[in-house]
Amino acid sequence: MKIGEGVAGHTAMTSAPVIIEDAENSRLWSVKVDERTHFQTKSILSVPLLFREKVVGVVQLINKKNGGVFTGRDLRSVEMMCIPIATALVNAKLFKELEQTFMETALALADAIEKRDRYTAGHTRRVTRYAMWIAEEINLPAAEKKWLALSGILHDIGKIGIRDNILNKDGPLGSGEFETMKQHTVFGAEIVEKIHSLGKVVGGILYHHEKMDGSGYPKGLKGEEIPLFARIISVADTYDAMTTDRPYRKGLSSEEATKELEKMSGSQFDPDMVAAFLRRIPREVRDEN
């Protein structure tokens, strides 16, 4: 509803409460509302939610329970309730804005780290997107999706501790170089675990290169010993790696990469996460085309 439109809009525009004893004969009330809802509005009490003298919302009560009209006493009672409601609304908005700022800051940091690796531009954003596809397919709760997204954004943050000559090598890594590269999961976890509020994302960072058969790193975890976020990111990360061009090889097509995921399902990857990704990827590829 727009400011100034209807009873609630008028309340928001004037910052003043409204008591309507007979809605049918009020210029502020539209009978079309009742026609759409098949409801009969008789009386209305509309009160602005004020925070520091600014309207942040409106509380509207319709049809007093005893069939009478709303009174000044009702108004004072509702105004008292509106004080904590307005504060809660403002705090919720501030929290959402802070959360958004934090996510954007994390993504900017990940983008900055990627600029050191000329071969993986956009990798973090793609992996996070693929991980969210899997999350949606397995019906991960909304709150957990936020933590998964942050895990995806920060999964390679530990590469900040890897030397450029290894990070940007034009050919495959030697055994010693690969052992050094493997440390990025540990470095990343060490960075993030210093932030107490990010405890839920550490597992996704530290263990996203573990394998279901225990042959992964850094701990050689098996099966469901591997945290869920790590199992999801592992599929997303590998798919992106396989489909990205490198100086020493051409990236695989989406079809070829998904076949590889199927081959490694159960040994390297959680079969449920692979199945979820395979359900989603054909639709996404089709939409892109």
DAWOUR-V113634 format. One line per field, one symbol per residue. ss: DSSP state (A for helix, B for strand, O for the rest). phi: phi as a letter, one per 30 degrees, with the letter a starting at -180 (. if undefined). A space follows every 50 residues. Layout:
# DAWOUR-V113634
ss: ???
phi: ???
This chain:
# DAWOUR-V113634
ss: OOOOOAAAAAAAAAOOOBBBOOAAAOOOOOAAAAAAAOOOOOOBBBBBBB BOOBBBBBBBBBOOOOOOOOOAAAAAAAAAAAAAAAAAAAAAAAAAAAAA AAAAAAAAAAAAAAOOOOOOOOAAAAAAAAAAAAAAAOOOOAAAAAAAAA AAAAOOAAAAAOOAAAAOOOOOOOAAAAAAAAOAAAAAAAAAOOOAAAAA AAAAAAOOOOOOOOOOOOOOOOAAAOOAAAAAAAAAAAAAAAAOOBOOBO OOOAAAAAAAAAAABOOOBOAAAAAAAAAAAAAAAAAAO
phi: .ddjcidddddddchbdbccdbdeccddccddddddchbcdcbbbbbdcc bhicdclbcbcbieedidcdcddddddddddddddddddddddddddddd ddddddddddddddddcdcbeiedddddddddddeddchdeedddddded dddcdcddddccdddcdcddbeddddddddddddddedddddddcedced cdddddcdcdbedicdbccidbhdddeeeddddeddddedddccdbecad dddedddddddddcdjcccdedddddddddeeddddddd
